[in-house]
Amino acid sequence: MKRERENLSADQRGGVGRRIALGLNAGAAVALAAALVVMVNYLSHRHYVRSDISRSQFYTLSDKTRSLLASLTSAVDVVVFFQPDHPSLEDVINLLKEYQHISPHIRVDRVDPHRDIGRTEALVRQYDINAINLVIFSSLGRTKVVNGEDLVEMDFSDVLAGESPRPSSFRGEQLFTSAIHSLTQERPPVVYFLRGHGERDINDRDPYTGYSAIAQHARRDNIEVRDLLLSETRQIPADASALVIPGPTKNLAEAEIDLIRAWLNNSGRLMILLDNGPTAGLRPLIEEWGIRLQDGAAVDPLRSLTGLDIFVSDYGIHPITKGLRDIATVFYLPRAVEPEALSGDTPQPVDRPRVTVLARTSPDSWAESDLEQRPMRFDAARDRRGPISIAVAAERGAAPHLEMSLRPSRLVVFGDTDFLSNGAQSSGNADFFLSALNWLLEREALMAISPKPIEEIRLVMTREQVSRVFWFTTVILPGLIAAAGAGVWWQRRT
């Protein structure tokens, strides 16, 4: 009996020891697992690989942006001053994370204008801003502001069918890289707008005639915009990076045209905008560049809302139009501006300007010769069938096969002035103008970044399909899980 009690006591002590050993073993396993998780988390935080596996590569940065970020040597402070419910906020934050990943010099801070009142007042004083939903870039005492409204391009193509405009592309990388690029430049380029001949005024805020909005777009792109009265200066200023002649209605003096011609031929950069009608004496100068101005207006009823406007999306292959894919620009009765036809028998000079069509109307359009006709109809006897070229770019310098570092002269001619007026700043009009201006200024780095298309994925379901999804997700699936749990409980109990 005594031996049996001793054996029982020994078994009990052995059982307690095994339970303690099992407990220690389990505790050590949990501690090792926790240490492993902490170690993996630490290593993954220090050493990781980022990859965008999405189909659209929406946040993947271009080589131009990566090259610019890699060249940064000074800190760039970025303040995201957005309302929390702004539709572009998430895209802005995610995109700026990619910038931070590439360059440690990018420092991003976010300020909610509704909750951070103190910081909002400080930003208003520091950057002299009077609006919200902005992305503010600053470095070395220079500041660049990107407006949230400029981040998304709207598609107006369905407006003809009675639909509302919808977001078509996200310009975040294009604008952010442009802002950072402008901060790295010590001196912004200076662009003069000619005045004194009835031209459009960059200080005029009138919605139909003024050019103040397009001038503001240029300033946001870090371009200094100034007026120029040749009758006062008697020469093109030495600091002029480019000259714009925005729709003169009166003839320029021969002496003024000679000044412009000499400056342009000496590696100058010129943009001319002309409506239908008189050419202000500029026709000979333009024709010297192999460009022909045609009288009459381009009409395209199938791509027009009012009969006077034309939605243009057919662009030539050129650095100016590289970022305009899937973006329409709206012109208003533009005149035909075309490359001069070359004769195959006549030898051409080596330095002949190379002319490229930038934008053209559709094959359904025509060049209307009678602008008083209402409604306008195609007359095969007098009108010319489309497509009609309405904007061209020309370059003259060393021939491509010659190894010479000669800075080329460049000329862009638009057959319309209304498309840049304050009330016409829709669709891709401002982008077209800025892209042409950046090409004249040799800022190709800012033109090579295309907007990212916004894909709209719609799930269309019938009422019966919606009902099935409801019952499956709210009744059947939770019920199966509850039944499985009840079964396990019953099995363990028995």
QUIKABEL-V187187 format. One record per residue. N is the residue number from 1. RES is the residue in three letters. SS is DSSP state (2 for helix, 1 for strand, 0 for the rest). PSI is psi in whole degrees, -180 to 180 (999 if undefined). BURIAL is + if it has 9 or more other C-alpha atoms within 8 Angstrom, else -. Layout:
BEGIN
N;RES;SS;PSI;BURIAL, N;RES;SS;PSI;BURIAL
END
This chain:
BEGIN
1;MET;0;-45;-, 2;LYS;2;-41;-, 3;ARG;2;-37;-, 4;GLU;2;-41;-, 5;ARG;2;-38;-, 6;GLU;2;-39;-, 7;ASN;2;-40;-, 8;LEU;2;-42;-, 9;SER;2;-40;-, 10;ALA;2;-39;-, 11;ASP;2;-40;-, 12;GLN;2;-42;-, 13;ARG;2;-37;-, 14;GLY;2;-38;-, 15;GLY;2;-42;-, 16;VAL;2;-42;-, 17;GLY;2;-41;-, 18;ARG;2;-39;-, 19;ARG;2;-40;-, 20;ILE;2;-42;-, 21;ALA;2;-42;-, 22;LEU;2;-39;-, 23;GLY;2;-44;-, 24;LEU;2;-41;-, 25;ASN;2;-44;-, 26;ALA;2;-42;-, 27;GLY;2;-42;-, 28;ALA;2;-38;-, 29;ALA;2;-42;-, 30;VAL;2;-43;-, 31;ALA;2;-41;-, 32;LEU;2;-40;-, 33;ALA;2;-42;-, 34;ALA;2;-42;-, 35;ALA;2;-38;-, 36;LEU;2;-42;-, 37;VAL;2;-44;-, 38;VAL;2;-43;-, 39;MET;2;-44;-, 40;VAL;2;-40;-, 41;ASN;2;-42;-, 42;TYR;2;-46;-, 43;LEU;2;-38;-, 44;SER;2;-29;-, 45;HIS;2;-35;-, 46;ARG;2;-34;-, 47;HIS;0;108;-, 48;TYR;0;165;-, 49;VAL;0;129;-, 50;ARG;0;138;-, 51;SER;0;135;-, 52;ASP;0;106;-, 53;ILE;0;8;-, 54;SER;0;155;-, 55;ARG;0;-38;-, 56;SER;0;-9;-, 57;GLN;0;48;-, 58;PHE;0;-38;-, 59;TYR;0;5;-, 60;THR;0;127;-, 61;LEU;0;147;-, 62;SER;0;166;-, 63;ASP;2;-34;-, 64;LYS;2;-46;+, 65;THR;2;-43;+, 66;ARG;2;-40;+, 67;SER;2;-41;-, 68;LEU;2;-44;+, 69;LEU;2;-37;+, 70;ALA;2;-23;-, 71;SER;0;-4;-, 72;LEU;0;137;+, 73;THR;0;-10;-, 74;SER;0;155;-, 75;ALA;0;140;+, 76;VAL;1;114;+, 77;ASP;1;130;+, 78;VAL;1;124;+, 79;VAL;1;119;+, 80;VAL;1;102;+, 81;PHE;1;75;+, 82;PHE;0;150;+, 83;GLN;0;144;+, 84;PRO;0;-22;-, 85;ASP;0;14;-, 86;HIS;0;134;-, 87;PRO;0;-21;-, 88;SER;0;-1;+, 89;LEU;2;-46;+, 90;GLU;2;-42;-, 91;ASP;2;-38;-, 92;VAL;2;-46;+, 93;ILE;2;-48;+, 94;ASN;2;-39;+, 95;LEU;2;-41;+, 96;LEU;2;-27;+, 97;LYS;2;-38;-, 98;GLU;2;-38;+, 99;TYR;2;-44;+, 100;GLN;2;-35;+, 101;HIS;2;-36;-, 102;ILE;2;-42;+, 103;SER;0;127;+, 104;PRO;0;-8;-, 105;HIS;0;-10;+, 106;ILE;1;118;+, 107;ARG;1;119;+, 108;VAL;1;134;+, 109;ASP;1;146;-, 110;ARG;1;136;-, 111;VAL;1;125;+, 112;ASP;0;116;+, 113;PRO;0;-18;+, 114;HIS;0;-31;-, 115;ARG;0;-34;-, 116;ASP;0;73;+, 117;ILE;2;-43;-, 118;GLY;2;-45;-, 119;ARG;2;-33;-, 120;THR;2;-45;+, 121;GLU;2;-38;-, 122;ALA;2;-39;-, 123;LEU;2;-40;+, 124;VAL;2;-42;+, 125;ARG;2;-40;-, 126;GLN;2;-42;-, 127;TYR;2;2;-, 128;ASP;0;51;-, 129;ILE;0;154;-, 130;ASN;0;24;-, 131;ALA;0;168;-, 132;ILE;0;180;-, 133;ASN;0;58;+, 134;LEU;1;153;+, 135;VAL;1;116;+, 136;ILE;1;122;+, 137;PHE;1;135;+, 138;SER;1;142;+, 139;SER;1;136;+, 140;LEU;0;38;-, 141;GLY;0;-2;-, 142;ARG;1;148;-, 143;THR;1;143;+, 144;LYS;1;131;+, 145;VAL;1;130;+, 146;VAL;1;124;+, 147;ASN;1;137;+, 148;GLY;2;-28;+, 149;GLU;2;-21;-, 150;ASP;2;-4;-, 151;LEU;0;-26;+, 152;VAL;1;130;+, 153;GLU;1;139;+, 154;MET;1;143;+, 155;ASP;1;117;+, 156;PHE;0;10;+, 157;SER;2;-30;-, 158;ASP;2;-2;+, 159;VAL;2;-33;+, 160;LEU;2;-29;+, 161;ALA;2;12;-, 162;GLY;0;5;-, 163;GLU;0;161;-, 164;SER;0;153;-, 165;PRO;0;147;+, 166;ARG;1;152;-, 167;PRO;1;132;+, 168;SER;1;-30;+, 169;SER;1;154;+, 170;PHE;1;124;+, 171;ARG;0;20;+, 172;GLY;2;-53;+, 173;GLU;2;-41;+, 174;GLN;2;-46;+, 175;LEU;2;-40;+, 176;PHE;2;-45;+, 177;THR;2;-39;+, 178;SER;2;-41;+, 179;ALA;2;-46;+, 180;ILE;2;-40;+, 181;HIS;2;-41;+, 182;SER;2;-32;+, 183;LEU;2;-26;+, 184;THR;2;-11;-, 185;GLN;0;127;-, 186;GLU;0;-34;-, 187;ARG;0;118;-, 188;PRO;0;152;+, 189;PRO;1;149;+, 190;VAL;1;124;+, 191;VAL;1;126;+, 192;TYR;1;140;+, 193;PHE;1;120;+, 194;LEU;1;143;+, 195;ARG;0;169;+, 196;GLY;0;1;-, 197;HIS;0;29;+, 198;GLY;0;23;+, 199;GLU;0;166;+, 200;ARG;0;143;+, 201;ASP;0;126;+, 202;ILE;0;-7;+, 203;ASN;0;1;-, 204;ASP;0;127;+, 205;ARG;0;7;+, 206;ASP;0;135;-, 207;PRO;0;-22;+, 208;TYR;0;-32;+, 209;THR;0;-21;+, 210;GLY;0;155;+, 211;TYR;0;20;+, 212;SER;2;-33;+, 213;ALA;2;-43;+, 214;ILE;2;-32;+, 215;ALA;2;-38;+, 216;GLN;2;-38;-, 217;HIS;2;-42;+, 218;ALA;2;-40;+, 219;ARG;2;-39;+, 220;ARG;2;-24;+, 221;ASP;0;19;+, 222;ASN;0;43;+, 223;ILE;1;129;+, 224;GLU;1;123;+, 225;VAL;1;130;+, 226;ARG;1;156;-, 227;ASP;1;156;+, 228;LEU;1;122;+, 229;LEU;0;102;+, 230;LEU;2;-25;+, 231;SER;2;-21;-, 232;GLU;2;-47;-, 233;THR;2;-29;+, 234;ARG;0;14;-, 235;GLN;0;161;-, 236;ILE;0;125;+, 237;PRO;0;147;-, 238;ALA;0;-26;-, 239;ASP;0;10;-, 240;ALA;1;118;+, 241;SER;1;-29;+, 242;ALA;1;158;+, 243;LEU;1;135;+, 244;VAL;1;130;+, 245;ILE;1;97;+, 246;PRO;1;79;+, 247;GLY;0;61;+, 248;PRO;0;142;+, 249;THR;0;-11;+, 250;LYS;0;152;-, 251;ASN;0;139;+, 252;LEU;0;149;+, 253;ALA;0;151;-, 254;GLU;2;-37;-, 255;ALA;2;-37;-, 256;GLU;2;-43;+, 257;ILE;2;-37;+, 258;ASP;2;-39;-, 259;LEU;2;-46;+, 260;ILE;2;-42;+, 261;ARG;2;-46;+, 262;ALA;2;-41;-, 263;TRP;2;-41;+, 264;LEU;2;-43;+, 265;ASN;2;-19;-, 266;ASN;0;55;-, 267;SER;0;29;+, 268;GLY;0;168;+, 269;ARG;1;121;+, 270;LEU;1;139;+, 271;MET;1;130;+, 272;ILE;1;131;+, 273;LEU;1;125;+, 274;LEU;0;134;+, 275;ASP;0;-180;+, 276;ASN;0;151;+, 277;GLY;0;-153;-, 278;PRO;0;149;-, 279;THR;0;12;+, 280;ALA;0;25;+, 281;GLY;0;9;-, 282;LEU;0;-6;+, 283;ARG;2;-48;+, 284;PRO;2;-42;-, 285;LEU;2;-43;+, 286;ILE;2;-40;+, 287;GLU;2;-26;+, 288;GLU;0;-20;-, 289;TRP;0;15;+, 290;GLY;0;27;+, 291;ILE;1;134;+, 292;ARG;1;129;+, 293;LEU;1;123;+, 294;GLN;1;141;-, 295;ASP;1;155;+, 296;GLY;1;158;+, 297;ALA;1;145;+, 298;ALA;1;133;+, 299;VAL;1;134;+, 300;ASP;0;80;+, 301;PRO;2;-31;+, 302;LEU;2;-12;-, 303;ARG;2;45;-, 304;SER;0;146;+, 305;LEU;0;-39;+, 306;THR;0;-7;-, 307;GLY;0;-19;+, 308;LEU;0;-25;+, 309;ASP;1;158;+, 310;ILE;1;124;+, 311;PHE;1;112;+, 312;VAL;1;128;+, 313;SER;0;10;+, 314;ASP;1;105;-, 315;TYR;1;150;+, 316;GLY;0;169;+, 317;ILE;0;108;+, 318;HIS;0;152;-, 319;PRO;2;-30;+, 320;ILE;2;-38;+, 321;THR;2;4;+, 322;LYS;2;-36;+, 323;GLY;2;10;+, 324;LEU;2;10;+, 325;ARG;0;132;-, 326;ASP;0;15;-, 327;ILE;0;129;+, 328;ALA;0;145;+, 329;THR;1;150;+, 330;VAL;1;117;+, 331;PHE;1;162;+, 332;TYR;1;103;+, 333;LEU;0;57;+, 334;PRO;0;154;+, 335;ARG;1;159;+, 336;ALA;1;128;+, 337;VAL;1;110;+, 338;GLU;1;153;+, 339;PRO;1;142;+, 340;GLU;0;134;-, 341;ALA;0;136;-, 342;LEU;0;143;-, 343;SER;0;130;-, 344;GLY;0;-20;-, 345;ASP;0;-21;-, 346;THR;0;124;-, 347;PRO;0;139;-, 348;GLN;0;141;-, 349;PRO;0;154;-, 350;VAL;0;-36;-, 351;ASP;0;26;-, 352;ARG;0;137;-, 353;PRO;0;141;+, 354;ARG;1;111;-, 355;VAL;1;133;+, 356;THR;1;134;+, 357;VAL;1;128;+, 358;LEU;1;-40;+, 359;ALA;1;143;+, 360;ARG;1;157;+, 361;THR;0;179;+, 362;SER;0;168;+, 363;PRO;0;-17;-, 364;ASP;0;-5;+, 365;SER;0;175;+, 366;TRP;1;165;+, 367;ALA;1;107;+, 368;GLU;1;128;+, 369;SER;0;-23;+, 370;ASP;0;95;-, 371;LEU;0;-10;-, 372;GLU;0;-11;-, 373;GLN;0;132;-, 374;ARG;0;125;-, 375;PRO;0;162;-, 376;MET;0;132;+, 377;ARG;0;148;-, 378;PHE;0;127;-, 379;ASP;0;109;-, 380;ALA;0;-24;-, 381;ALA;0;-31;-, 382;ARG;0;-29;-, 383;ASP;0;163;+, 384;ARG;1;130;-, 385;ARG;1;146;+, 386;GLY;0;-177;+, 387;PRO;0;150;+, 388;ILE;0;125;+, 389;SER;1;132;+, 390;ILE;1;1;+, 391;ALA;1;136;+, 392;VAL;1;159;+, 393;ALA;1;140;+, 394;ALA;1;145;+, 395;GLU;1;136;+, 396;ARG;1;126;+, 397;GLY;0;-149;+, 398;ALA;0;141;+, 399;ALA;0;147;-, 400;PRO;0;-31;-, 401;HIS;0;-5;-, 402;LEU;0;135;-, 403;GLU;0;77;-, 404;MET;0;136;-, 405;SER;0;63;-, 406;LEU;0;126;-, 407;ARG;0;120;-, 408;PRO;0;155;+, 409;SER;1;146;+, 410;ARG;1;143;+, 411;LEU;1;134;+, 412;VAL;1;132;+, 413;VAL;1;125;+, 414;PHE;1;140;+, 415;GLY;0;31;+, 416;ASP;0;147;+, 417;THR;0;-24;+, 418;ASP;2;-26;+, 419;PHE;2;-11;+, 420;LEU;2;5;+, 421;SER;0;163;+, 422;ASN;2;-37;+, 423;GLY;2;0;-, 424;ALA;2;20;+, 425;GLN;0;57;+, 426;SER;0;171;-, 427;SER;0;-134;+, 428;GLY;0;20;+, 429;ASN;2;-52;+, 430;ALA;2;-36;+, 431;ASP;2;-40;-, 432;PHE;2;-47;+, 433;PHE;2;-47;+, 434;LEU;2;-36;+, 435;SER;2;-41;+, 436;ALA;2;-40;+, 437;LEU;2;-41;+, 438;ASN;2;-32;+, 439;TRP;2;-42;+, 440;LEU;2;-36;+, 441;LEU;0;3;+, 442;GLU;0;40;-, 443;ARG;0;56;+, 444;GLU;2;-26;+, 445;ALA;2;-29;-, 446;LEU;2;-9;+, 447;MET;0;-15;+, 448;ALA;0;-3;+, 449;ILE;0;113;+, 450;SER;0;148;+, 451;PRO;0;150;+, 452;LYS;1;124;-, 453;PRO;1;141;+, 454;ILE;0;115;-, 455;GLU;0;128;-, 456;GLU;0;113;-, 457;ILE;0;119;-, 458;ARG;0;135;-, 459;LEU;0;107;-, 460;VAL;0;120;-, 461;MET;0;148;-, 462;THR;0;169;-, 463;ARG;2;-37;-, 464;GLU;2;-40;-, 465;GLN;2;-38;-, 466;VAL;2;-40;+, 467;SER;2;-40;-, 468;ARG;2;-43;-, 469;VAL;2;-39;-, 470;PHE;2;-50;+, 471;TRP;2;-35;+, 472;PHE;2;-42;+, 473;THR;2;-27;+, 474;THR;2;-18;-, 475;VAL;2;-58;+, 476;ILE;2;-52;+, 477;LEU;2;-48;+, 478;PRO;2;-35;+, 479;GLY;2;-41;-, 480;LEU;2;-42;-, 481;ILE;2;-41;-, 482;ALA;2;-39;-, 483;ALA;2;-40;-, 484;ALA;2;-40;-, 485;GLY;2;-41;-, 486;ALA;2;-38;-, 487;GLY;2;-43;-, 488;VAL;2;-41;-, 489;TRP;2;-43;-, 490;TRP;2;-38;-, 491;GLN;2;-42;-, 492;ARG;2;-34;-, 493;ARG;2;-35;-, 494;THR;0;999;-
END
